[in-house]
Amino acid sequence: MRSVLSKGELRQAVAEAAQLGQPADIPDDDAELVLDSLSAAWLVHILSERHGIQVDDEDLVEFTSVNRIYDRIHEGRKGLRA
């Protein structure tokens, strides 16, 4: 059974992947995220291992903010599946 990803869990995953420290270091959920390739790969790994969410590479270009990632995951769009 897939775990439902909360916004708080996503903020934690993004902060960890981007090496920001704490989720509070993300100014707001609409702030533009700039993830290098290693950070993006680590975020995909976290989503897969902890939450069973599989992300296709082409979807990474749309991971521009916490809200955008959250919406894409919860919309169940192509490439994002649990």
Steps between C-alpha positions, in 0.01 A plus 500: 500500500635839406553762764332833443761772474421804712620847412720494812663173394561642154655816646728280713600293195572810290702661780701180543559449127601863445715498815313799637497378857147531630169532313468846656793602279266481199352855492152385396336221305491706179867602518694393193716197566835470330607138523823384340505154346629331815234667717228405252621140494503490880145641515381230257670239719335634817156506336546145375648341811295674766170551323488254210468783247668438164602806298588496131796715398291726275285600798799647684489816288165580659633466855541875540345554845371299793143576394567395141656170607218435748235573239668278239524210744144529621357549151640159408625642173684290245836392631412542866360184645483326830 
